[in-house]
């Protein structure tokens, strides 16, 4: 049994970054698609190097999804903390990519 091509070569199905294409520099989201693809392939360190905020965005979306169906005590605090951490990491990563 062969795997579908979207699993074996996900780069063929990824959206191009229009900011990078037209302006020549990475946007705030550059690397997110590849990072998710690397996670699915089990390359956890490579996923972090590609887009460091991936490990705060995943728990953020999970916490948010759970809060939609189940109201728990500290939902707002957890979601806010993860959102702020994600934003800070994304901005630091963006600045780092601009300088290097």
Secondary structure as GFF3:
##gff-version 3
##sequence-region A 1 100
A	DSSP	alpha_helix	5	8	.	.	.	ID=ss1
A	DSSP	three_ten_helix	10	13	.	.	.	ID=ss2
A	DSSP	alpha_helix	18	23	.	.	.	ID=ss3
A	DSSP	alpha_helix	32	40	.	.	.	ID=ss4
A	DSSP	alpha_helix	44	50	.	.	.	ID=ss5
A	DSSP	alpha_helix	54	69	.	.	.	ID=ss6
A	DSSP	alpha_helix	75	99	.	.	.	ID=ss7
###
